[in-house]
Amino acid sequence: MTPYSRRIRKDYNIPELNSMLKNVAVQLTTHRESSGISQNELAKRANISKTTVNDLENEVAVDLQLSTLCLLAKAMKKGPIELISESDIPLENGDRKLFIKAIEDLSPIWRTLERIYRRVR
Protein backbone atom coordinates (compact mmCIF):
# COMPACT_ATOMS: atom_id res chain seq x y z
CA MET A 1 0.00 0.00 0.00
CA THR A 2 1.45 3.34 -1.01
CA PRO A 3 1.22 6.25 1.42
CA TYR A 4 -1.18 7.96 -1.00
CA SER A 5 -3.70 5.13 -1.02
CA ARG A 6 -4.12 5.15 2.74
CA ARG A 7 -7.61 5.69 3.99
CA ILE A 8 -9.28 6.78 7.16
CA ARG A 9 -11.71 3.89 7.70
CA LYS A 10 -14.64 3.55 10.07
CA ASP A 11 -14.75 -0.22 9.87
CA TYR A 12 -11.48 -0.58 11.76
CA ASN A 13 -13.60 0.06 14.88
CA ILE A 14 -11.06 2.57 16.15
CA PRO A 15 -12.95 5.34 17.95
CA GLU A 16 -10.34 7.97 17.08
CA LEU A 17 -10.72 7.27 13.35
CA ASN A 18 -14.48 7.49 13.63
CA SER A 19 -14.01 10.78 15.45
CA MET A 20 -11.71 12.02 12.69
CA LEU A 21 -14.30 11.24 10.00
CA LYS A 22 -16.95 12.98 12.08
CA ASN A 23 -14.71 16.01 12.44
CA VAL A 24 -14.02 16.10 8.71
CA ALA A 25 -17.79 16.06 8.17
CA VAL A 26 -18.31 19.00 10.51
CA GLN A 27 -15.37 21.02 9.18
CA LEU A 28 -16.30 20.31 5.56
CA THR A 29 -19.90 21.41 6.09
CA THR A 30 -18.90 24.46 8.11
CA HIS A 31 -16.32 25.69 5.59
CA ARG A 32 -18.56 24.95 2.60
CA GLU A 33 -21.58 26.73 4.07
CA SER A 34 -19.53 29.73 5.24
CA SER A 35 -18.22 30.04 1.67
CA GLY A 36 -21.81 30.01 0.42
CA ILE A 37 -21.36 27.12 -2.00
CA SER A 38 -23.50 24.04 -2.55
CA GLN A 39 -22.34 20.46 -2.28
CA ASN A 40 -22.63 20.24 -6.05
CA GLU A 41 -20.39 23.28 -6.57
CA LEU A 42 -17.80 21.95 -4.11
CA ALA A 43 -17.82 18.59 -5.89
CA LYS A 44 -17.23 20.31 -9.24
CA ARG A 45 -14.40 22.43 -7.83
CA ALA A 46 -12.76 19.36 -6.27
CA ASN A 47 -13.45 17.20 -9.33
CA ILE A 48 -15.13 14.53 -7.23
CA SER A 49 -18.71 13.29 -7.17
CA LYS A 50 -21.49 15.11 -5.33
CA THR A 51 -22.30 11.77 -3.72
CA THR A 52 -18.84 11.71 -2.13
CA VAL A 53 -19.32 15.20 -0.67
CA ASN A 54 -22.81 14.30 0.55
CA ASP A 55 -21.67 11.00 2.08
CA LEU A 56 -18.78 12.70 3.89
CA GLU A 57 -20.92 15.54 5.24
CA ASN A 58 -23.67 13.18 6.38
CA GLU A 59 -21.18 10.74 7.94
CA VAL A 60 -22.31 7.93 5.64
CA ALA A 61 -18.87 7.45 4.09
CA VAL A 62 -16.95 4.56 5.61
CA ASP A 63 -13.56 5.77 4.45
CA LEU A 64 -11.73 8.80 3.13
CA GLN A 65 -8.69 8.77 0.88
CA LEU A 66 -5.90 11.24 1.57
CA SER A 67 -6.13 12.41 -2.03
CA THR A 68 -9.86 13.17 -1.65
CA LEU A 69 -9.20 15.11 1.55
CA CYS A 70 -6.54 17.13 -0.26
CA LEU A 71 -8.78 17.81 -3.27
CA LEU A 72 -11.58 19.05 -1.01
CA ALA A 73 -9.24 21.26 0.98
CA LYS A 74 -7.73 22.72 -2.18
CA ALA A 75 -11.20 23.41 -3.63
CA MET A 76 -12.09 25.33 -0.45
CA LYS A 77 -8.70 27.09 -0.36
CA LYS A 78 -7.94 25.46 3.00
CA GLY A 79 -5.13 23.26 4.17
CA PRO A 80 -5.98 19.56 4.62
CA ILE A 81 -4.86 19.82 8.24
CA GLU A 82 -7.66 22.36 8.82
CA LEU A 83 -10.23 19.68 7.98
CA ILE A 84 -8.88 17.28 10.59
CA SER A 85 -7.29 19.67 13.09
CA GLU A 86 -10.14 19.47 15.57
CA SER A 87 -9.95 15.68 15.60
CA ASP A 88 -9.32 13.69 18.76
CA ILE A 89 -6.24 12.24 17.08
CA PRO A 90 -3.18 14.32 17.87
CA LEU A 91 -0.78 14.48 14.94
CA GLU A 92 2.70 13.92 16.26
CA ASN A 93 5.46 15.88 14.53
CA GLY A 94 6.51 12.82 12.53
CA ASP A 95 2.96 12.15 11.34
CA ARG A 96 2.43 15.82 10.51
CA LYS A 97 5.67 15.83 8.49
CA LEU A 98 4.64 12.69 6.60
CA PHE A 99 1.21 14.17 5.91
CA ILE A 100 2.70 17.42 4.60
CA LYS A 101 5.27 15.47 2.55
CA ALA A 102 2.48 13.41 0.95
CA ILE A 103 0.64 16.61 0.03
CA GLU A 104 3.82 18.11 -1.43
CA ASP A 105 4.44 14.93 -3.44
CA LEU A 106 0.89 14.99 -4.81
CA SER A 107 1.01 18.66 -5.87
CA PRO A 108 3.09 18.19 -9.05
CA ILE A 109 0.89 15.27 -10.07
CA TRP A 110 -2.24 17.41 -9.62
CA ARG A 111 -0.74 20.23 -11.68
CA THR A 112 0.14 17.82 -14.50
CA LEU A 113 -3.31 16.26 -14.43
CA GLU A 114 -4.94 19.69 -14.43
CA ARG A 115 -2.91 20.71 -17.51
CA ILE A 116 -3.86 17.51 -19.31
CA TYR A 117 -7.51 17.92 -18.31
CA ARG A 118 -7.59 21.50 -19.64
CA ARG A 119 -6.17 20.35 -22.99
CA VAL A 120 -8.73 17.57 -23.33
CA ARG A 121 -11.68 19.78 -22.39
Backbone as CSV, one residue per row, in Angstrom:
resi,resn,N_x,N_y,N_z,CA_x,CA_y,CA_z,C_x,C_y,C_z
1,MET,0.850,-1.172,0.000,0.000,0.000,0.000,0.897,1.237,0.000
2,THR,0.672,2.110,-0.967,1.448,3.342,-1.014,0.905,4.317,0.011
3,PRO,1.714,5.290,0.430,1.222,6.254,1.420,0.042,7.063,0.893
4,TYR,-0.115,7.145,-0.434,-1.183,7.959,-1.004,-2.501,7.208,-1.102
5,SER,-2.459,5.893,-0.946,-3.701,5.134,-1.022,-4.262,4.841,0.363
6,ARG,-3.629,5.375,1.379,-4.117,5.150,2.735,-5.468,5.799,2.915
7,ARG,-6.259,5.206,3.758,-7.608,5.689,3.993,-7.866,5.800,5.483
8,ILE,-8.739,6.721,5.804,-9.283,6.776,7.161,-10.540,5.916,7.084
9,ARG,-10.592,4.821,7.833,-11.713,3.886,7.695,-12.475,3.729,9.003
10,LYS,-13.791,3.772,8.897,-14.643,3.552,10.066,-14.640,2.095,10.495
11,ASP,-14.562,1.190,9.533,-14.751,-0.216,9.866,-13.566,-0.851,10.590
12,TYR,-12.551,-0.068,10.918,-11.482,-0.583,11.758,-11.907,-0.596,13.226
13,ASN,-13.076,-0.021,13.511,-13.595,0.063,14.875,-12.616,0.741,15.827
14,ILE,-11.970,1.778,15.335,-11.065,2.572,16.153,-11.772,3.894,16.413
15,PRO,-12.168,4.143,17.651,-12.951,5.340,17.954,-12.327,6.635,17.454
16,GLU,-10.997,6.740,17.525,-10.340,7.966,17.084,-10.521,8.205,15.588
17,LEU,-10.513,7.122,14.794,-10.716,7.274,13.353,-12.155,7.674,13.053
18,ASN,-13.088,7.093,13.785,-14.485,7.492,13.628,-14.649,8.968,13.984
19,SER,-13.962,9.386,15.032,-14.010,10.779,15.446,-13.414,11.681,14.369
20,MET,-12.334,11.225,13.741,-11.711,12.024,12.694,-12.664,12.201,11.511
21,LEU,-13.334,11.126,11.106,-14.297,11.236,10.005,-15.445,12.168,10.367
22,LYS,-15.886,12.081,11.625,-16.952,12.980,12.076,-16.476,14.428,12.031
23,ASN,-15.247,14.662,12.467,-14.708,16.012,12.443,-14.579,16.528,11.025
24,VAL,-14.116,15.694,10.108,-14.025,16.098,8.707,-15.408,16.496,8.207
25,ALA,-16.428,15.737,8.582,-17.794,16.055,8.166,-18.205,17.437,8.660
26,VAL,-17.940,17.713,9.922,-18.314,19.003,10.513,-17.527,20.139,9.868
27,GLN,-16.208,19.967,9.750,-15.369,21.016,9.176,-15.720,21.269,7.709
28,LEU,-15.951,20.192,6.975,-16.300,20.307,5.559,-17.594,21.089,5.394
29,THR,-18.608,20.723,6.158,-19.900,21.408,6.088,-19.769,22.866,6.507
30,THR,-19.072,23.099,7.597,-18.900,24.463,8.111,-18.200,25.355,7.096
31,HIS,-17.072,24.889,6.555,-16.319,25.692,5.593,-17.112,25.894,4.301
32,ARG,-17.784,24.853,3.847,-18.560,24.955,2.604,-19.692,25.951,2.763
33,GLU,-20.444,25.834,3.857,-21.577,26.735,4.072,-21.120,28.173,4.302
34,SER,-20.009,28.360,5.009,-19.525,29.730,5.238,-19.019,30.366,3.942
35,SER,-18.634,29.526,2.980,-18.225,30.035,1.666,-19.429,30.271,0.760
36,GLY,-20.596,29.801,1.198,-21.814,30.007,0.423,-21.894,29.167,-0.843
37,ILE,-21.284,27.982,-0.823,-21.363,27.124,-2.002,-22.132,25.848,-1.688
38,SER,-22.715,25.272,-2.705,-23.497,24.040,-2.552,-22.559,22.834,-2.577
39,GLN,-23.107,21.702,-2.187,-22.338,20.458,-2.275,-21.957,20.185,-3.724
40,ASN,-22.888,20.462,-4.625,-22.634,20.236,-6.048,-21.473,21.107,-6.544
41,GLU,-21.468,22.372,-6.158,-20.393,23.280,-6.566,-19.058,22.833,-5.984
42,LEU,-19.038,22.433,-4.721,-17.800,21.950,-4.109,-17.294,20.712,-4.843
43,ALA,-18.203,19.807,-5.163,-17.820,18.589,-5.891,-17.194,18.937,-7.241
44,LYS,-17.790,19.893,-7.948,-17.227,20.314,-9.243,-15.840,20.910,-9.063
45,ARG,-15.698,21.787,-8.071,-14.397,22.427,-7.830,-13.331,21.405,-7.474
46,ALA,-13.709,20.377,-6.716,-12.757,19.359,-6.268,-12.597,18.225,-7.280
47,ASN,-13.446,18.248,-8.316,-13.445,17.203,-9.335,-13.700,15.813,-8.727
48,ILE,-14.671,15.784,-7.817,-15.129,14.526,-7.233,-16.652,14.495,-7.365
49,SER,-17.265,13.391,-7.017,-18.713,13.286,-7.167,-19.454,14.001,-6.028
50,LYS,-20.642,14.483,-6.342,-21.487,15.106,-5.329,-21.839,14.079,-4.257
51,THR,-21.991,12.834,-4.670,-22.298,11.765,-3.719,-21.206,11.642,-2.663
52,THR,-19.953,11.779,-3.080,-18.842,11.705,-2.131,-18.937,12.824,-1.110
53,VAL,-19.184,14.050,-1.588,-19.315,15.196,-0.675,-20.479,14.960,0.276
54,ASN,-21.623,14.546,-0.267,-22.811,14.303,0.546,-22.560,13.207,1.580
55,ASP,-21.953,12.115,1.155,-21.674,11.004,2.078,-20.724,11.424,3.197
56,LEU,-19.717,12.231,2.863,-18.782,12.701,3.894,-19.484,13.621,4.884
57,GLU,-20.250,14.580,4.361,-20.918,15.538,5.244,-21.968,14.878,6.127
58,ASN,-22.614,13.848,5.616,-23.666,13.178,6.383,-23.162,11.963,7.146
59,GLU,-21.835,11.819,7.191,-21.178,10.740,7.938,-21.621,9.348,7.497
60,VAL,-21.930,9.229,6.213,-22.307,7.935,5.645,-21.071,7.234,5.084
61,ALA,-20.093,8.023,4.672,-18.866,7.452,4.095,-18.163,6.586,5.129
62,VAL,-17.671,5.447,4.684,-16.954,4.565,5.609,-15.452,4.772,5.546
63,ASP,-14.994,5.491,4.521,-13.565,5.767,4.449,-13.328,7.060,3.681
64,LEU,-12.113,7.556,3.785,-11.732,8.797,3.134,-10.289,8.679,2.686
65,GLN,-10.047,8.823,1.396,-8.686,8.771,0.885,-7.990,10.102,1.138
66,LEU,-6.706,10.034,1.377,-5.900,11.238,1.573,-6.042,12.158,0.363
67,SER,-6.033,11.586,-0.824,-6.133,12.406,-2.033,-7.460,13.150,-2.091
68,THR,-8.545,12.515,-1.658,-9.857,13.175,-1.647,-9.864,14.310,-0.635
69,LEU,-9.297,14.067,0.531,-9.199,15.111,1.550,-8.444,16.317,1.001
70,CYS,-7.348,16.058,0.301,-6.538,17.134,-0.262,-7.283,17.879,-1.368
71,LEU,-8.003,17.165,-2.215,-8.781,17.810,-3.274,-9.857,18.717,-2.687
72,LEU,-10.540,18.241,-1.659,-11.584,19.048,-1.015,-10.986,20.293,-0.368
73,ALA,-9.889,20.111,0.325,-9.244,21.257,0.984,-8.792,22.285,-0.053
74,LYS,-8.203,21.812,-1.117,-7.734,22.719,-2.176,-8.914,23.466,-2.795
75,ALA,-10.016,22.786,-3.035,-11.195,23.410,-3.628,-11.776,24.489,-2.726
76,MET,-11.581,24.346,-1.406,-12.094,25.331,-0.453,-11.018,26.328,-0.034
77,LYS,-9.831,26.213,-0.675,-8.701,27.092,-0.355,-8.332,26.994,1.128
78,LYS,-8.328,25.772,1.622,-7.940,25.464,2.999,-6.811,24.452,2.954
79,GLY,-6.125,24.320,4.054,-5.133,23.264,4.172,-5.816,21.989,4.649
80,PRO,-5.368,20.824,4.181,-5.977,19.565,4.623,-5.977,19.404,6.136
81,ILE,-4.941,19.920,6.786,-4.859,19.822,8.239,-6.046,20.531,8.886
82,GLU,-6.526,21.621,8.260,-7.659,22.357,8.818,-8.918,21.495,8.891
83,LEU,-9.039,20.534,7.978,-10.230,19.678,7.980,-10.175,18.587,9.035
84,ILE,-8.982,18.311,9.556,-8.879,17.277,10.592,-8.329,17.818,11.895
85,SER,-8.000,19.110,11.929,-7.287,19.667,13.086,-8.053,19.568,14.396
86,GLU,-9.361,19.556,14.341,-10.141,19.469,15.573,-10.382,18.022,16.000
87,SER,-9.772,17.098,15.302,-9.951,15.684,15.596,-9.379,15.327,16.968
88,ASP,-9.850,14.213,17.496,-9.319,13.694,18.757,-7.955,13.035,18.584
89,ILE,-7.524,12.869,17.329,-6.238,12.236,17.084,-5.170,13.314,16.998
90,PRO,-4.254,13.336,17.963,-3.184,14.324,17.870,-2.189,13.882,16.791
91,LEU,-1.793,14.806,15.933,-0.779,14.481,14.938,0.581,14.778,15.559
92,GLU,1.356,13.746,15.754,2.702,13.920,16.257,3.522,14.596,15.162
93,ASN,4.634,15.180,15.516,5.459,15.878,14.525,5.815,14.983,13.347
94,GLY,6.162,13.738,13.606,6.515,12.817,12.525,5.346,12.570,11.593
95,ASP,4.152,12.369,12.157,2.958,12.153,11.343,2.613,13.404,10.552
96,ARG,2.721,14.553,11.191,2.431,15.821,10.510,3.394,16.013,9.339
97,LYS,4.680,15.694,9.557,5.671,15.834,8.492,5.366,14.879,7.340
98,LEU,4.993,13.639,7.650,4.640,12.687,6.599,3.411,13.147,5.826
99,PHE,2.429,13.687,6.532,1.206,14.171,5.908,1.536,15.329,4.963
100,ILE,2.319,16.268,5.428,2.702,17.424,4.605,3.538,16.964,3.424
101,LYS,4.434,16.000,3.639,5.266,15.471,2.551,4.391,14.808,1.494
102,ALA,3.386,14.055,1.908,2.480,13.407,0.951,1.754,14.459,0.118
103,ILE,1.325,15.528,0.752,0.637,16.611,0.032,1.597,17.259,-0.969
104,GLU,2.820,17.511,-0.536,3.816,18.111,-1.430,4.104,17.190,-2.613
105,ASP,4.183,15.886,-2.368,4.443,14.925,-3.444,3.280,14.860,-4.431
106,LEU,2.072,15.047,-3.940,0.895,14.986,-4.812,0.719,16.255,-5.642
107,SER,1.219,17.377,-5.177,1.009,18.659,-5.866,1.470,18.654,-7.320
108,PRO,2.691,18.192,-7.642,3.093,18.191,-9.055,2.211,17.280,-9.912
109,ILE,1.773,16.187,-9.332,0.894,15.268,-10.067,-0.422,15.969,-10.378
110,TRP,-0.980,16.669,-9.389,-2.238,17.405,-9.617,-2.064,18.443,-10.709
111,ARG,-0.955,19.190,-10.661,-0.738,20.229,-11.680,-0.667,19.613,-13.073
112,THR,0.034,18.496,-13.208,0.138,17.821,-14.501,-1.235,17.346,-14.968
113,LEU,-1.978,16.732,-14.066,-3.315,16.259,-14.433,-4.237,17.415,-14.810
114,GLU,-4.124,18.526,-14.109,-4.942,19.691,-14.435,-4.605,20.217,-15.821
115,ARG,-3.314,20.256,-16.169,-2.910,20.712,-17.509,-3.469,19.780,-18.585
116,ILE,-3.347,18.489,-18.355,-3.859,17.507,-19.313,-5.371,17.647,-19.441
117,TYR,-6.046,17.796,-18.323,-7.508,17.923,-18.311,-7.947,19.154,-19.101
118,ARG,-7.248,20.278,-18.916,-7.590,21.500,-19.644,-7.430,21.324,-21.140
119,ARG,-6.396,20.588,-21.557,-6.167,20.348,-22.988,-7.275,19.487,-23.591
120,VAL,-7.732,18.502,-22.823,-8.733,17.575,-23.333,-10.111,18.214,-23.382
121,ARG,-10.373,19.103,-22.442,-11.676,19.784,-22.390,-11.776,20.704,-23.517
